[in-house]
Amino acid sequence: MNSIERPKRAPVPHATDTTLPRDYYVSPEIFDREIENVFFKQWTFAGHVSQIPNVGDYFLHTFAGESLIIVRESADTVRAHFNVCRHRGSQLTKADSGNVKLFVCPYHQWTYELDGSLRRAPMMPDVECIDYGKLALNSAAAEVWAGMIFINLSPNPEQTLIEALGEPPAGFLKLEPENIKEIRRDQLVVRGNWKTLLENYLECYHCAGSHPELGIAFDIQSSYDQTATWGGACFLGGEPVRKGLVTVSMTGDLVSKPLGRHAEDATLQLEVAEGLGLLPVLTRVLFHVDHAIIHVMNPLSVDEVEWTTIWYVREDAVEGVDYETDRVVEVWRATNLEDKELCERNYKGVLSRMFVPGPLNPRAEGAVRPVLDHYLQMME
């Protein structure tokens, strides 16, 4: 009897990479170094232009322990100012959002223009008493990319966001990401080091056994090849949808009306997956044909990290007619809760003095070490 020759599998590379030594996850001293070397030097998502449509509109954003005022100075300019008066340090505003013509410190009424320049300090005339030109608000870098507002706590980043990402690709632009609106925002505090959460997101080795909801429409096997290309400060690309499905939902079907010019398509495009990632403190932007999800990481301390997820639909979509919020959010809401439990349990093990990092799966965890290497370069 003739035997059937089976195709040979490609050899699996030997697993040699690991995560970081234990101190990187538990040391307050290392966390303090990260504030200066990492958190103040990378781009991160702050909000969407729909939050500040008019001149003078602003909202507060917190990252790495800093409160920032994100304000529309003009039709074309968005600014990010540290929420700290240059006189005695009082916060300029407590309101989460609003519209102003000027920022007036409630303590001693020092007054600032929308661009941050000092306009008036009562009883302290310019030139005669102080130099107004040297007392503008401290600002962070701010850029708008495809309708999304990103900040860098350094006023002069080594690389602009547009230099890092390039122009939005055609597939992204077809979704018209500037024409969306927020429908839900969840914030979870995960008890663990922020890099524990980062590593969890960089791999889907755990997905099949831990995320049944995500696995309905998310193509786990394809994700292994995709994440292998991640590394450095940023990457472009969404999360792959299973062949033949429309979107990431509990059924793989639409959960809202199509975004942007997809609403004009005679035949609905399947498997739309656009997005980007900013590293190492993770921002993950995910766009599908009918909705968008943005995840943002905010380290709070050496053993706590805030994980915010925001869901968006087309700006003219009507709840109850075009979408039901619970259907839009159910996959990632369940996934986030599952990841919170996984990461907290993982971190409890890392706290053990017996913890020594083991070998990473070369394919399913292929993104972990390149991103950690980028982090280590920033820490030098």
Secondary structure as UniProt FT lines:
FT   HELIX           23..26
FT   HELIX           28..34
FT   HELIX           35..39
FT   TURN            40..41
FT   STRAND          43..48
FT   HELIX           49..51
FT   TURN            55..56
FT   STRAND          57..63
FT   TURN            64..65
FT   STRAND          66..72
FT   STRAND          78..82
FT   TURN            86..88
FT   STRAND          97..99
FT   STRAND          103..104
FT   TURN            106..108
FT   STRAND          111..112
FT   TURN            114..115
FT   STRAND          118..120
FT   TURN            122..123
FT   TURN            127..129
FT   HELIX           132..134
FT   STRAND          139..145
FT   TURN            146..147
FT   STRAND          148..152
FT   HELIX           161..165
FT   HELIX           170..174
FT   TURN            177..178
FT   STRAND          180..190
FT   HELIX           194..201
FT   TURN            205..206
FT   HELIX           207..210
FT   TURN            212..213
FT   HELIX           214..216
FT   HELIX           220..227
FT   TURN            228..229
FT   TURN            232..233
FT   STRAND          234..236
FT   TURN            243..244
FT   HELIX           260..264
FT   STRAND          274..278
FT   TURN            279..282
FT   STRAND          283..287
FT   STRAND          292..301
FT   TURN            302..303
FT   STRAND          304..314
FT   TURN            315..316
FT   TURN            320..322
FT   HELIX           325..350
FT   TURN            353..354
FT   TURN            362..367
FT   HELIX           368..379
//
